[in-house]
Amino acid sequence: MVTPLCKLALKYGTDKCPQLKHSYTPFYYQLLKDKRREIKKVLEMGIGFFPGMPEKKVFFDPGLKRTYHMGASLYMWRDFFPNAQIFGADDHPETLFEDNRIQTFLCDETKKEDIVELVKKTGTDIDLFIDDANHNSRKQIFLAKNLMPLLKKDVIYIIEDVYYPDNILNALSEYDCQISQFPPKLQEDRLIVVRHKR
Ligand SMILES: C[S@@+](CC[C@H](N)C(=O)[O-])C[C@H]1O[C@@H](n2cnc3c(N)ncnc32)[C@H](O)[C@@H]1O
């Protein structure tokens, strides 16, 4: 099913949609479609780094045969949530940019002090957080353990591209974790939604 979120993913070239690579946008559409107007703040870790990108903001990616807009998923979220401020964070300074309702910050997800500084800038009232940075499970766990306690109680926290789900479920047992495994196109085509326990 090609959802409105799939269309936005394709427009900007993020690989979150099945038409390019991952199976996430139909899932996100079902999860978030009734919250489009109420989501006010989105934060995504991992903006998108390609060698040579400082000169080119839009370029053809021969690997995925797509036109990639720098910050593709941030633009996708911005267009999907009409009332939201979109924040992006990355450890590569070349990825940083600003645009209408989009702000980005330098942050290494493996450094606690960077995570704390990031939240000072965005505020703790993030409605939706997406970890699309390194995808190493130890780093995914480190980020969740250090970021989740700083965010408001009803945040929807998503970890994408989960290679080792059991490691994450065990390490984050203080939270409610829901795993979504998509038909086996790719080993890591899997995400976990993390929520504070009620
Ligand atoms: C898969 S790309 C993000 C793609 C983007 N979210 C999209 O869908 O268009 C992963 C990004 O994570 C960043 N990254 C890798 N390690 C990181 C770390 N330790 N801290 C923060 N960002 C990191 C990379 O620089 C890269 O830009």
The ligand as a Gaussian input file, in Angstrom:
#p B3LYP/6-31G(d) Opt

LIG

0 1
 C       20.982000       6.177000       7.669000
 S       21.660000       7.785000       7.786000
 C       20.229000       8.723000       8.214000
 C       19.222000       8.827000       7.104000
 C       18.090000       9.794000       7.305000
 N       17.473000       9.652000       8.619000
 C       17.045000       9.591000       6.246000
 O       16.165000       8.721000       6.433000
 O       17.094000      10.288000       5.223000
 C       22.568000       7.665000       9.257000
 C       23.132000       8.960000       9.791000
 O       23.577000       8.707000      11.123000
 C       24.727000       9.485000      11.372000
 N       25.469000       8.904000      12.488000
 C       26.301000       7.815000      12.485000
 N       26.862000       7.627000      13.686000
 C       26.363000       8.607000      14.492000
 C       26.558000       8.949000      15.848000
 N       27.400000       8.258000      16.637000
 N       25.907000      10.019000      16.353000
 C       25.059000      10.730000      15.581000
 N       24.830000      10.465000      14.268000
 C       25.472000       9.410000      13.724000
 C       25.479000       9.463000      10.045000
 O       26.358000      10.567000       9.950000
 C       24.340000       9.519000       9.036000
 O       24.089000      10.841000       8.647000

